[in-house]
Amino acid sequence: MSSEKSERNESRRSFLKGLVVGGAAVGVAAGSGVMASEPAPTADHAESSSSKVKGYQETAHVRRFYDLARS
């Protein structure tokens, strides 16, 4: 009886190990596909992003949000 239970535990362990390894492989494959599909930044893109104003900007929709939040 104990050998049958041991065999069942071993098969369960190997199944769970396979799930973990398979899941990790899928995660790595998915991550590498996303990274490969993004375009590399060009010099034009770097210059245009640095000329944009960064930080907090109070626009019309931000003012509206504040007005609605107060009431």
N, C-alpha and C positions, 0 to 999 in steps of 0.2 A: 504494500500500500504506500509506503513512504517513497519508494522508487518511482511510482506512478505520479505522485504528487510533486516530486523533484523534477521529473521530466516536464510536467505541466508548467512549473515555475520557470524552468529554463527556456521553454518555448515562448512564454509570456515575456520574459526579459529580452530575448532576442528580437521579438516583435517590437517592443518598445524602443530598443536601441535603434532598430531600423527606422522607426518613425522620427526619432531625433536626428539621426544622420541625414535622412531624406529631407526633412524640413530645413535643416541647415543648408543643404545643397541647393534647394529651391530658393532660399533667401539670398544666397550668394549669386545665383544665376540671375535672379530678378534685379538685384542691386547693380550688377555689372551691365545689364541691358539698359537701365535707366541712365547710368553714367555715360554710356557710349552714345546715347541718342541726343544728349545735350550738346549744342554747338559750342565751340571754343570761342571765348571772347576775342574780338578783333580790336585793333588800335582805335578805330572809329567809335566802337561801342564804349571803350574805356574813357575816351575823351568826352563823349556826350553824357555819360553818367556822372562824371565829376563836375560838369557845368550845371547840373540840375541842383535846385535848392533841396537840401536835406534837412530833416528834422521836423519839428511841429509846424504845421500850417493851419491856421484857422480859416476854413473854407465855409461856404454857405451850409453844406450838410452838417458840418461839425457844430456850427452855431445853432442850427435847428435841433440837433441832438441835445445840446446843453439846455435849450429852451424847454424841450419836452421833458427832460430829466428833472428840471426844477419844479414843474407843476405836478 
